[in-house]
Structures are given as C-alpha cells and as structure tokens.
Amino acid sequence: NYAYITDGQFLSPYQYFKILDISNPLRPTITSSTQMLSVGDVVVAGQYVYMPYSDYGVRIIDVSDPQNPYVVAMYDTLPAGHLALEGDYLYMTNMSRIHIADISNPTSPVFVGSFETATDANCILPLWPYAYITEGMFDIFMGAFEIFDITNRSAPSFLGRYAQVGAFGRCQVSGINAFVTVGDESVSHLLTLEISDPSNPILISSYDTV
C-alpha cells in the first residue's frame, strides 16, 4: 500500500525520495521523505527500490520499514539514466551504453555485461529474450528504436532498428507490436511498429498527439 516517488524543484541540485501511504487512495499521506542529490525515476522489486542517483550511478534502498528507508548498496555506472528490471537483472542506460547487473543479491549487485547503442539511450524495455531501446536526445536529429537479443546477457547482440528524425521516448510492447513516442520540432507522435521480425521493425502507423 505504498507509492515511491521522487520530487524536487526544477534546476535544484537536491530532490526528495518520498514514500506515500496509499491505503486510502483518496488521501495519500507521506510516510517518509529523504533529501538526496538529483535523482530519477525509480523501479521497485520486493522490499528494494532502485534509483538513479545524480552522477554516481544507482542507489539500492531497502524500504521494508517505510518510515526508515536506508541505502544497502550502490552500483556505479557514471551516470545512470533510465532503469528497468527483468527477473534478477537490472538494466541501466548510461548515455549510449547499456549496463546489466545481477541483483539476485540486492545488497551486492554484480556486473554481467554491457553493450553500445547507436546514440544516447532514453528508455530500455527488457522482455526476454529481447531488449527494446529508444534513442535520440534532440528533436531535429535522427532518433531510433532498436532491438537487441539478450539471450546471452553478458554479450547482447544487435538485431534491428527503425529510425526517423525526432527524439524517441517511452515504448511499450504488446504481441507483435511496439508503441513508441517520438517528438520532433513541431509535433509529437505515437508510432506503431510491427516487430514480428526483430531484425526489421516496420512502421505501421503514426498518430499525432499534439
């Protein structure tokens, strides 16, 4: 019955990691609030929260006592961006490199492998046996949606990509289709790609959201 959020003022070097009691969804209450350096979106598995932490990598926080969360481990990726979980593995974007760590023991994460993307990665979605990655930081340059084979996590291999001008953002996969947000100079789009052949993602439709 808890929600885990990060909160802070724009351009402030400090933000807060907050735990909210949502047992009454109409009246969430703050259980704890911890000031930290700049943090990002968090992912949760069991009693642990995984958090990108400024330029220092990933913090792993034990939240078994919501009133007193505490850091049990750090994983240094210098820096960490978007995080995603796949079983006992944590995937972390670090500019144009993806890091994979074994977190079967959350207090002692172990490096498994890493691989390069074409440009800076914005989002990673690992769905065994594939990882789906969006790239592109600026809306006037080429961005991409890429697919990697993660059967061998110590050495994932590139399979295919779809590219167009724009900054590719979040993605979701359902069956043989991927849904990807893309922003360019004038408008934002929701792309639908067919990925039945991972080596050749095909654009099916583009819906202007703005």
Buried (B, 14 or more C-beta within 10 A) or exposed (E): EBEBBBEBEEEEEEBBBBBBBBEEEEEBEEBBEBEBEBBBBBBBBEBBBBBBBBEBBBBBBBBEEBEEBEBBBEBBBEBBBBBBBBEEBBBBBBBEBBBBBBBEEBEEBEEBBBBEBBBBBBBBBBEEEBBBBBBBEBBEEBBBBBBBBBEEBEEBEBBBBBBBBBBBBEBEBEEEBBBBBBBBEEEBBBBBBBBEEBEEBEEEEBEEEE
